[in-house]
Amino acid sequence: MKKILFLLLFLGVAFCASAKEKQKKQKGPKSIPVFLYAVSSSFNDSITYITDIQKVDSGYMEHKHILGGMREYVGQLDAYYKAKGQRRLNTVFFKKDRKKAEKGFIKLKKKLMKNGANLKVLPQGEFTFKSEKRPAAE
């Protein structure tokens, strides 16, 4: 009788732990603020554009160092230039901390200037990153 009670108690605890773990997985990744900036260059144009640092409140991480929706952020910049009739190579950078984003932005800007790029800043009023929707939890 004691063995049966112990077995039932053990199965109950295991069932509850499994349900809790399943519930955690269903919530999906939590939203975090991220700071984005991008570089846009073209082989047909000598001008290299760089965006201001922009805060997106509802970013999410797919893995430890991979921003979710990165393709969509690059696609937003592609669509902006496509509407202007230009085809450009776009690269988006992100950081979770504003100070680190500013440091990376300055470092990138200096590197581009050193390599002789004709650099122009694309102001935030002209182009703004929009938050990307998180995928539905399975």
C-alpha positions, 0 to 999 in steps of 0.5 A, a space after each residue: 500500500 505504501 509503495 502504491 501511494 509513493 508511486 502515485 505521489 511520484 507520478 503526480 509530481 512528475 505530471 505537474 513538473 511536465 505541465 509547468 515546463 510545457 507552459 513556460 515553452 508556450 509563452 515564447 520569447 519575452 520582449 526586450 528593447 534593442 538598439 538598431 543601426 544600419 549601413 547601406 552601400 551600393 556598387 553603383 554609388 559612391 555614397 554609403 548611408 548609415 542610420 541613426 541609432 534607433 530604439 525598438 521596444 519589442 525586440 526578441 532574441 531567437 538564441 543568445 546572440 541572434 535577434 529575432 526578425 533580423 531579416 525583416 529589419 533588413 527588409 524594411 531598409 530594402 523596401 525603403 530604398 526600393 521605393 526610392 528606385 535604388 538597390 543597395 546592400 543593407 546590413 543591420 547591427 543591434 545591441 541590447 544596451 544603448 551605450 554599447 550600441 553607441 560605441 559600436 556605431 562610432 567604431 563602425 563610422 570611424 572604420 568606414 571613414 578610414 576606408 574612404 567612404 563618402 558617408 551620409 547619415 540617414 536621419 530617424 525622421 526619414 527612415 524608422 525601424 518598425 517592431 517585428 511581430 514575434 512568431 506564435 508559440 507552438 
